Amino acid sequence: MNQVLRILLFYCLMIFFMTGQSQPSWKDSMRKDQYTTAKGTLPYRLFFPDTLAADQKIPLVLFLHGAGERGDDNETQLLNGVKHFLTDSIQKEFPCIVLAPQCPVSARWVEVDWSRSSHKMPQISVPMSQVFALLDSLTAVLPIDTNRIYITGLSMGGFGTWDALARRPGYFAAAMPVCGGGDESTAYLMTQTPIKAFHGNLDHLVIPARTINMVNAVNEAGGLAEYTVFPKLGHLCWEQVYSNVENIRWLFSQKRGK
């Protein structure tokens, strides 16, 4: 079946089955699917609100998981962070679509060494190219407000967030990379997107300078970026980020072209 038609069918089925049903658990509310290209198959989970006004367009949040959640079970990528976008209070205040793809064990969102103090942007990875193709398919058939497409990710997904900003300048309305890093020479490509970045000061897996240097490079290029370094936290700082509703509110307050 054509990928676009398949996504449209799933969208219609979600509306049909979720209307009038008892509220499922947050994981069960995220439909399992996969996106296939000539380069392989990308598992993903997709949440769609069950109540929308006619002709209402809503934001989409792209969530990129970390290295430990790689695989093909289409489940593990939900381990960290995602649930905070699906709480009743957030969905009531900011109804949105949430997309959580899963990177295979043999790949990375960005094919770089995370332990290094810097890197140059490599050729786009297969999973990232599939994510972009999937995003384009979804925006073609779902009621997505294309001025409010957001990206966030942790660890490997933090690297993926910085990478995606460079590869699609101005595409995302805002970004929240967590304990990641990017190619500082690409910072000029990110000046159209507000960025709120986070890192743990005690992180020995990805040094905090990776975040600090990227934010400084974006601002020096004329962008609008800020960072928070948690003084007593290490690499596993993402719960501190996503459990803070003010960070999520900041993300949804941004709009492309605002």
N, C-alpha and C positions, 0 to 999 in steps of 0.2 A: 504493500500500500504506500502511496506517495506520503513522504514525511509530513508535509503540511496538512494534508487531509487527515492523517492519523492524529496529529495534535489537535486539530479542530474537533474531531470525533470525541477524543478524550475530554476536551473542554465541555462539550455538550453533555457527555455522560456524567461528568462531575456535577454539573448543575442539576441534572435530573435526579441523581441518586442522593445528593446531599440535602436537597430541599425537603424539609419536613422530617428528616431523620434525626435520631438522637446524636448529640455531639460526640464525635469520635475522639480518641486520644490524639495528641498533636502529631505523633508519628504516623498513625493510621490515616490522618487527614492529608498526608502528603502522598500523592499518587506515585507509584513506581512505574518507570518507563525507561526506555533506552533510545539513544539517537545513533543511527548508523550512517557512516560515510564510507568512502572507498578505503579510508585508512583504519577502519575498525569501528567498534561500538562503545559508546559512552553511556554508562548507566546514569540516571538522574532521578531525583525526587522533585515533585512539583506540588506546591500548595496553591489552591485557588479559593478565595472566600465564597461562602455559600449564599451570601445575600449581596446583590448589587442592584443599584437603581438602573433603569433603562438608559442605555447609552453612556453609562458611567465608565470612565477610564481610570485605571488605578496604577500605582507604582509597581515596579518589579525590583526585588532584591536578589542579586546574584551572590551566593555564599560559597566561597572556595575553602575547602577543608585543609587540614594539615597532613603531613607525611604519614602519620600513624593511622590515618583513616582511609588510606588507599586500598583498593581492592575491586571486587566485582560483585559483592553481595547486595549492593544498592541499599545499604543499611548503615554501615559504619560511618559514613560521612555525616550522619546526623548527631554524632556523639557530642560535639562541642558547639555551643553558641547558637545553633539554628533555632532551638526551642524558644529563645527570647523574642523572636520575631512573630511567634505564633500564639502568644498569650492572649487571652480574651481581651485584656485591657488595651494591648497594642493594636490588635486587629479591629477593635471598636474605634480607636482613635485614628489609626492609619491602616485601613484595609489595603492589603497588598498581596501580590503574587510573590512567592518565595521559590527560587530555583536553586537546588543543591546538587550539582553534578558530582560524580565520583571518578577520580583519577586512578588509572590502573597502577598496580604495584611496580611495574617495570618502567614507569615514567614519572615526570614531574610537571607541574603547571609551567615551570620555567626550568630548563635544563642547565642549572648552575650549581656550584658548590656553595651551600648555605653557610659554611664556616668561614669563608673568605671575608676579607675586609671590604671588598668591592668586586664588581663584575661588569662585563660589557654585555649588552643585551644580545642573546644568541638568536638563532633562527627560531621562529615560533614553534612551540612544542605541538605534537599531535593533539593531546587533550585540549590545549588552549584553542587551537584552530577549530576543534569540534564544538567547544563552548560557544565561540562566536557564531558558528553556523547554526547552532541550536537557538541562540538568542534571536537571530534573524528570522528563523522559522516561527518562533513564538510571537514575536512582534507583528508578524504578518497575519496571525489568526486570532490572537487574544486581545481583549480590550486594555492594552497596556498604554499608559501615558508615557510616551517616549521622551518626554522632558523630565521624567522622574524615574530613571533607571539607575539603581545604586549598586555598588560593588563593595564587598568586604571579604576579608579572609584572614586566617591565622597561620602563622609559621610558614610552611610551604605555600599556603594560600595567601599569606601576606606578601610573599614574593610575587605570587600570581596577580595580586591586586595592583601592585606597582607596574608589573609588566603589561597588564591589560590597559592601564591608563596611557602608557606610551604607545601602544599599538592602535588604540582607537581614541585619538585626541578629541576631547569635547563630547564624547559619546555618553559618558556617565555624568549624572547630575551631582554626585558626591561619592567619596570613597573613604573607607575606614580600614586601612591595612594594620594588622596587629603582628608585632614581632617579625617583620619581614625586612626586605631591602630591595633596592632596584639599581638600575644603571643611572648614576647621577648625570651623565651627559645627555640623558633623554628628558631631563626635568622640564625643559622648555616646552615639551609636548603636553605637559600636564597643567599648564597655567589656567586653563578654562574650567578646571574642576576643583571645587573646595575639598580639601583633604584633612582628615583628622586621624592622626596616626598614634600608635601606642607601642610601648616596649617596657619590659622589666629591666631594671637597672642591674640585676644580678644574673641576667641571661648570659650563659656561657656557650650556648649552642649557636645563637645568632647574636652577635654583639650589638648593643644598643646604638652604636655609632651608625649602623646601617639605616636605622630609622631617622636619627638626628641629621645625618648627612643628606638624606633624600629630601627631608622637609626644608632644610636650609637651601638646597639647590633649587627647589621649586620656588621658594620665596625670592631668591636672588634673580630668578628668571621672570619675576613679576607675578607669580601665582599667589594663591591663598591657602597656605598649609600651616598646620600646627601639630605639635606632638605633646604627648604626656608620657613621662617616664616614671614608672612606679618604683619608688626607692627601695622597697623591701621585697619585691617580687622578682622571680627569675623568668624563665622561658614561658612557663604555664600561667601567663597573666590574662588570658583571654576571658575567663569568667568574670574578672573584675571589669572588663570592658563591656561585655554584652549584658550583664546583669544590671548595669547602670542605665536606667530608662532614659536618662537625659542624653546619653550618647545616641540612642536609637531615635529619640525625638530630634536631635540635631540632624541626623541623616535625613529624616523625612521632611525636615524644614527646608532643605535645599531643592532648588529647581533649576534646570538648565536654562540659561539665558536670563536668569533672575537679576 
